[in-house]
Amino acid sequence: MAKHKKRFYQPTNSKDAMREIEKLFNQYKDAPLTKELLDYHQNLINRLNSDILAAAKKENIPQRIKAIQSMTEVMQHWAQVKLAGKPYEGKMEHFHFVADSEEMKFKRHVTKINGNNSMRSTRH
């Protein structure tokens, strides 16, 4: 029985399940498209639209229902992009699509501080 507990994930609520699906999606989003991956992806979409949506309605949280709809749209768009043979440029974050170009980038200027050593340090 201990093997089953390790193998199968049991979410505590709909948000927990949504986080797990988001994590799984971000793991395989850049993988080459295969029949097995497409079936797995469709299974996750079906889970969102059936079990998890029903749990969110039961919990009576309207924002979570909207987030599920957003996740479903992102995942369906991923399938369309991958079937067209194009790379998917983005990821899912907080149950919404975030393009790679929209991510915050931090600039870092490396300077050499006066001293005998050749170590570099950053000044902000």
C-alpha positions in Angstrom: 0.0 0.0 0.0 2.9 2.3 0.6 3.9 2.1 -3.1 0.5 3.4 -4.2 0.8 6.5 -1.9 4.1 7.4 -3.5 2.9 6.7 -7.1 -0.4 8.5 -7.1 -0.8 12.2 -6.2 -3.8 13.0 -4.1 -4.6 16.7 -4.2 -6.2 18.3 -1.1 -8.4 20.8 -3.1 -8.9 22.1 -6.6 -6.1 24.7 -6.3 -3.6 22.0 -5.3 -4.6 20.0 -8.3 -4.3 23.0 -10.6 -0.8 23.7 -9.3 0.2 20.1 -10.0 -1.1 20.3 -13.6 0.6 23.6 -14.1 3.9 22.1 -12.9 3.5 19.0 -15.1 2.6 21.2 -18.1 5.7 23.4 -17.6 7.8 20.2 -17.5 6.7 18.9 -20.9 5.8 22.0 -22.8 9.2 22.1 -24.7 9.4 18.3 -25.4 9.0 17.0 -28.9 5.4 16.2 -29.8 4.5 12.5 -29.8 1.2 10.7 -29.8 1.7 9.6 -26.2 2.5 13.2 -25.1 -0.6 14.5 -27.0 -2.8 11.8 -25.3 -1.3 12.7 -21.9 -1.9 16.4 -22.5 -5.5 15.7 -23.6 -6.0 13.7 -20.4 -4.9 16.6 -18.3 -7.3 18.9 -20.1 -10.1 16.5 -19.5 -9.2 16.3 -15.8 -9.4 20.1 -15.6 -12.8 20.3 -17.3 -14.3 17.4 -15.3 -13.0 16.6 -11.9 -11.2 19.8 -11.0 -13.9 22.1 -12.4 -16.5 20.2 -10.4 -14.4 20.5 -7.2 -14.0 24.2 -7.8 -17.7 24.7 -8.3 -18.3 22.7 -5.1 -15.8 24.9 -3.2 -17.8 27.9 -4.7 -14.7 30.0 -5.6 -15.5 32.0 -8.9 -11.8 33.1 -9.4 -10.7 29.5 -9.4 -13.3 28.6 -12.0 -12.0 31.4 -14.2 -8.5 30.2 -13.6 -9.4 26.7 -14.8 -10.9 28.1 -18.0 -7.7 30.1 -18.5 -5.6 27.0 -18.0 -7.7 25.1 -20.5 -7.3 27.8 -23.1 -3.5 27.9 -22.6 -3.3 24.2 -22.9 -5.4 24.0 -26.0 -3.3 26.8 -27.6 -0.2 24.8 -26.8 -1.5 21.8 -28.7 -2.4 24.0 -31.7 1.1 25.6 -31.8 2.9 22.2 -31.4 0.7 20.6 -34.1 1.7 23.4 -36.4 5.3 22.5 -35.8 6.3 25.8 -34.1 8.1 26.2 -30.8 6.0 27.2 -27.8 7.4 30.4 -26.5 6.1 30.8 -23.0 5.0 29.0 -19.9 2.1 28.8 -17.5 2.5 30.8 -14.3 -0.3 31.4 -11.8 -2.6 29.6 -14.1 -2.1 32.0 -17.0 0.2 32.2 -20.1 3.4 34.2 -19.7 5.4 34.8 -22.8 9.2 34.4 -22.6 9.6 38.0 -23.8 7.4 39.3 -20.9 9.5 37.8 -18.2 11.3 40.3 -16.0 15.1 40.4 -16.7 17.5 41.9 -14.2 20.6 43.7 -15.5 23.8 43.1 -13.6 26.8 45.4 -14.0 30.0 43.7 -13.0 32.7 46.0 -11.7 36.2 45.5 -10.2 36.5 46.8 -6.7 39.8 48.5 -5.9 42.1 46.0 -4.3 44.9 43.5 -4.9 42.6 40.6 -5.9 41.2 40.0 -9.3 37.8 39.0 -7.9 34.8 40.7 -9.4 31.9 42.1 -7.4 28.6 43.6 -8.3 27.5 47.1 -7.3 23.9 47.9 -7.5 
